[in-house]
Amino acid sequence: MISIIAFVVLLFVGFGFFGWNVFKVRSNILLGRDINRSDNKSQRWKIMTLVALGQKKMFTRPIPALLHLIIYAAFVITQIELIEIIIDGLTGSHRFFHESLGGFYTFMIGFIEVLSLLALVATFVFLVRRNLIYIPRFRMKEMNGWPKMDGNIILFMEIILVLCIFTMNGSDEARTVAQGGSSYGFVLSSRIAPLFQGLNVETLHTLERIGWWGHIFMVFAFMNYLPYSKHFHIFLAFPTTFYSNLWPKGRFNNMESVTNEVKLMMDPSADPFAAPPEGAPEPQRFGAKDVQDLTWKNLLDSYTCTECGRCTSSCPANMTGKLLSPRKIMMDTRDRLEEVGTNIRKHGKEFEDGKSLLGDYITEEELWACTSCNACVQECPVNIDPLSIIVDLRRFLVMEESKVPTELTGMLTNIENNGAPWQFSPADRLNWANEE
Amino acid sequence: MSLHVPTMAEMMAAGKTPEVLFWVGCSGSFDERAKKITKALVKILNKTGVDFAVLGAEESCTGDPAKRAGNEFTFQMQAMMNIQVLNGYEVKKIVTACPHCFNTLKNEYPELGGDYEVIHHTQLIQELINQGKLALKDGATFKGKKITFHDPCYLGRANDVFEAPRSLIESLDAELVEMKRCKTKGLCCGAGGAQMFKEAEKGDKEINIERTEEALETNAEIIATGCPFCNTMMTDGVKNFEKENEIQVLDVAELIANAADL
């Protein structure tokens, strides 16, 4: 009875705390500006299925893709066992489905065991890749400190989780056999059981309980760690890919607020001093200075980013030693959003902490290093778009602050005066046709 | 052979509407190197009898570099003026040799009222060859030569045009050799996003040098591309390695014009 109560408490605290954190993340994301991504539903389902569920874009780098797929499959399939664990925990039963499912049960648990072992191997390889081998994208400076630790914590949690599964199944097998019962016949734990030979039934039972409680406790610990971690991508990859940008990558969004002004400027009958119509929304700033000026999709992207660094490793600016790293753009956006969200919850909606994404997190030098080549967008395995953040920050710099690199000021003036980025007369545009 | 380059204004005065507008772009109009690409394309258009015209003095920057630099005002002013001109001439179809103009006209003008069918010149040339309108000379100039193609970002990744320029290179009987990074993984030349008009930010290397190194690794004799900015960047890169006497940087239109003996 006590264990049932303890289990119910764990369940409530586990789901409750997770729910509260998900709510916080959601309200943070909704601080962003609106953008319509509800069109073309069928195409969106297709992209989500291929890219998030099917991990299509991972396979451009086959080795990590395979390892990742193993852990992913093990994670998904193990959730089936979780159903039984929850039922057992609530009713005090032991292996609730064992009797009723028979051979299928033996197969499923065996399958989970094999996947868990493969996942254990993959996790070790990942630890080696992150810590022992030199893989540049894991060693860049934005990974120092917490991000590096975050990656390792997740891997260690996975190892503990798998070890719990084997302790649970192995000792359970040994106990059943020691009590004269027949073997469960699970493919791996029946081979692990001899390790527990010689232990008395009492100890074996305790070990099985440690494995069982350890497993379910790690599941909840893992789940509740997600909202604090880059690892949240396991859920957020789905909405992020669903709300992907469906336009050709070269198309930058049109700023309607600017269109209205330009139309006014080009309309000779417009009254430049006319008061805005009754109930017109407050004018927004041009471009983005802080996270609230970005779209909710940008903010969702930032929580989804799992800091793999494929974007940065393909960025031409980064690979030639410039300060820009698309991954850092995403990490900065998330860090600043967390800060803004916390401020709002503590001090109310109007609170200003005197900081902003642009300036305190992302510098002008980073922004001006971008060639808008879209390599980062192309590379991201979950269709995150760092470029649209870069562009919106540039827009703020240029249109609100007039902070433009000197050479670009010249280019812009030339376009305005001569209709070309260089200082040529528009009348000479066709001269080439008569030159030899 | 003198070029026949009618303007939209002349066509209109004669009561004619050309099938396609050739959007020359600022580079194609003013840059000494890019003007050669423009002329090569016109030779192909003239030879195949394509019914085209240019805007001439009525053409103005699409606004692409302004938009990439973050100045939406300048971009939209340019766009709306150009759209007025284009719609005034009832333009339906546009061909351009500049992927930046191509991307802007095709993707960013519709929302401002400018809806046209926009194609890149490599797509048009491919069409002409497929229709049998353009024959390449036998024992072609480029037979067996190693040619590598540098994907312009705004043509390839941005708009998924990868095959047209490649099939043109293959039609030359040349050996198309790919760089380590190509197609969707192609590496930028360093000029996009308004970088063409400014010095690069502080770093340890220029992007065009990195890209040129990749091109050199293929041992190609010709670096082909389909963008006037890429052409400038790659030409500078080749000069940096003092290879300008061994390796040519050419636009696909120039290769074809050459092979067709134009």
Interface residues (C-beta under 8 A of the other chain):
Chain A: T60 W247 P248 K249 G250 R251 F252 N254 M255 V258 T259 E261 V262 K263 M265 M266 F286 G287 S314 P316 A317 M319 T320 G321 K322 L323 L324 E365 W368 A369 C370 T371 S372 C373 N374 A375 Q378 V391 R394 R395 F396 L397 V398 M399 V404 P405 E407 L408 G410 M411 L412 I415 E416 G419 A420 P421 W422 F424 P426 A427 D428 R429 L430 N431 W432 A433 E435
Chain B: L3 V5 T7 V24 C26 G28 S29 F30 K35 T38 K39 V42 V54 L55 G56 A57 E59 S60 C61 G63 P65 A66 K67 R68 A69 G70 N71 E72 F73 T74 Q76 M77 Q78 M80 N103 K106 N107 E108 E111 L112 C153 Y154 R157 A158 N159 D160 T184 K185 L187 C188 G190 A191 G192 G193 A194 Q195 M196 F197 K198 E199 A200 E201 K202 G203 D204 K205 E206 I207 I209 E210 R211
